[in-house]
């Protein structure tokens, strides 16, 4: 998969920008706060319909403007395509439209059309950061290649919100608790399907990441990833074998019904699960060195690339946002070795000397939202 052209209007500090792309490795360099990351964010936004930096889409608008547009022309195994997002403020409301090859589409039709993997300094927190960071990473990995999974997530979140609202109403307003039965039935059905897909994806991811981590460490250490389920009474489960997850959720939800009502929230389900990383049977989050944690984060991100390739028969586009300066020479070389000639990559960096000067590289100097190709 290759990006051929990026165009943006009123996005961050770019008023009107059109960038033609022909190289496999593209380096955006310059001083801080010039707009390097904004270009990667624009590509990410075009691919996923969201920013990797903020949940407030108004932040994406250029100052004193009320509409923006972002688009990417790209090629995949099936030919040339174009994805585009328009967002504008009309009649006091925000209107957002997504287009695939100039045809207006729904988010679930748009998502996963242009496959990308983002690696930013925040992702170095993947091992020791909050569980929500790991769930987001894992969900995005699966959703890119499985539209059914993306649809399940949307349904699950809607059901979860409605169930939590009802739990609060039962607690605060005396609403009949029998009304939970309908939402519980829907909840366990979707939760079980999500879990089954997650566990299947986990088996593939852990095998790929283990191999990459071994290469990074010269086969001196072994990385293992576990899917961690939070059950009732603080119990942690690490499922490895198939189970009747429908029955599991049904029983666990019934056991904790009064507790959920008391708290006004659902305390079990895929929204509570996590990933656990170990190196040589040592829990990485608690006992791993910073070097081990960074090697694991890099391994997982590279594994994400390979996972997507195995699912769709081609690599996604890789976005590296200011991570080169965060990695030591060994990890930087391993990263570049993995992508060389195989993965179209966009890199932001202050010092371009951090990137080996290869014939396939293209350099773009960014100054106050202006792009100059060398």
Secondary structure by P-SEA (a helix, b strand, c coil): cccccccccccccccbbbbbbcccbbbbbbcccccaaaaaaaaaaaaccccccccccccccccccccbbbbbbbcccccccccbbbbbbcccbbbbbbbcccccccccccccccccccccccccccccccaaaaaaaaaaaaaaccaaaaaaaaaaaaaaaaaaaaaaaaaccccccccaaaaaaaaaaaaaaaaaaaaaaaaaaaaaaaaaaaaaacccbbbbbbbbbbcccccccccccccaaaaaaaaaaaaaaaaaaaaccccccccccbbbbbcccccccccccaaaaaaaaaaaaaaaaaaaaaacccccbbbbccccccccaaaaaaaaaaaccccbbbbbbcccccccccccbbbbbbcccccccc
